[in-house]
Amino acid sequence: QVQVAESGGGLVQAGGSLRLDCLTAGSFPRINTMGWYRQAPPKQRELVARISKEGTTEYADSVKGRFTISRDNAKNTLSLQMNSLKPEDTGAYYCNAEWTDWVGLKRDAWGQGTQVTVSS
């Protein structure tokens, strides 16, 4: 199993920056793509950014040029540097890890989420 835990959320003024970190734990042969998602009710959870094990990145159009996703494959950790934050970036941010278990099945692990609030 893979356990995922986020940290780094908080309250920031518009134009400010925050960094989110995601740690993983457990016994697993491989973690594949990792990503950040966010949810601001009543909206559905949406992709913010994700990165493959090889380093290929994908960003939501709304965060391109402002957010940077990175990972450390040796430590199986994930980060999200968020700059020029806007009130519409407010929401709960979740870390996701797609991983392969010991019998070759692909599975998903989610963290509990960390709240990001951007004031205007």
C-alpha positions in Angstrom: 0.0 0.0 0.0 1.0 3.6 -0.6 0.1 6.3 1.9 0.2 9.9 0.8 0.4 13.1 2.9 0.3 16.7 1.9 1.6 19.8 3.7 2.2 23.4 3.1 -1.2 24.9 2.6 -2.3 28.1 4.2 -3.7 31.6 3.8 -1.9 34.0 1.5 -2.8 37.3 -0.2 -3.3 37.6 -3.9 0.0 37.8 -5.7 1.8 35.7 -3.0 3.4 32.3 -3.1 3.0 29.0 -1.4 4.8 25.6 -1.7 3.0 22.4 -1.3 4.8 19.1 -0.5 3.7 15.5 -0.7 5.3 12.6 1.1 4.7 9.0 0.4 5.2 5.9 2.6 4.6 2.2 2.3 5.8 -0.8 0.5 5.5 -0.7 -3.3 7.7 -1.5 -6.3 6.9 1.5 -8.4 5.2 4.9 -8.3 4.3 6.2 -11.7 2.6 9.5 -12.4 2.1 11.9 -9.5 -0.1 14.9 -9.5 -1.9 17.7 -7.7 -5.6 18.2 -7.9 -7.8 20.8 -6.2 -11.4 21.1 -5.3 -13.4 24.2 -4.4 -17.1 23.4 -3.7 -19.4 23.2 -5.5 -16.9 22.4 -8.3 -15.6 18.9 -8.9 -12.0 18.0 -8.2 -9.8 19.1 -11.1 -6.3 18.5 -12.2 -3.8 21.2 -11.4 -0.6 19.6 -12.6 1.0 16.2 -12.9 4.4 14.7 -13.7 5.4 11.4 -15.0 8.3 9.3 -13.5 10.4 10.4 -16.5 9.6 14.1 -15.8 7.0 14.9 -18.4 4.7 17.6 -17.0 1.1 18.7 -17.7 -0.6 21.8 -16.3 -4.1 23.1 -16.2 -4.3 26.2 -18.5 -5.3 28.3 -15.5 -2.0 27.7 -13.7 0.5 27.6 -16.6 3.4 30.0 -16.0 2.5 30.4 -12.4 2.8 26.9 -10.9 5.7 24.5 -11.1 5.5 20.8 -10.3 8.5 18.7 -9.4 9.3 15.3 -7.9 12.2 13.5 -6.3 12.1 9.9 -7.6 14.7 8.7 -5.1 12.5 9.9 -2.2 9.1 9.5 -3.9 8.1 13.0 -3.0 6.2 15.6 -4.9 6.1 19.4 -4.7 4.1 22.3 -6.2 5.5 25.8 -6.2 2.7 28.3 -6.6 3.4 31.9 -7.5 1.3 34.8 -8.4 -1.6 33.2 -6.5 -5.2 34.4 -7.3 -8.4 34.1 -5.3 -9.6 31.6 -7.8 -6.8 29.3 -6.7 -8.5 28.8 -3.4 -9.4 25.2 -2.6 -8.4 21.9 -1.1 -5.3 20.6 -2.8 -4.8 16.8 -3.0 -1.8 14.8 -3.9 -2.2 11.7 -6.0 0.1 8.9 -6.7 -0.5 6.3 -9.4 1.4 3.2 -8.4 1.9 -0.4 -9.4 1.5 -3.1 -6.8 3.4 -6.3 -6.3 1.2 -8.3 -8.7 1.4 -5.6 -11.4 -1.9 -3.9 -10.9 -2.1 -0.1 -11.2 -3.6 1.6 -8.3 -4.3 5.2 -7.0 -3.4 6.7 -3.6 -4.8 10.0 -2.4 -3.9 12.3 0.5 -6.3 13.9 2.9 -5.8 17.3 1.2 -4.4 20.6 2.4 -6.3 23.9 2.2 -5.1 26.9 0.2 -6.9 30.2 0.7 -6.0 33.2 -1.4 -7.5 36.5 -0.2 -8.1 39.4 -2.5 
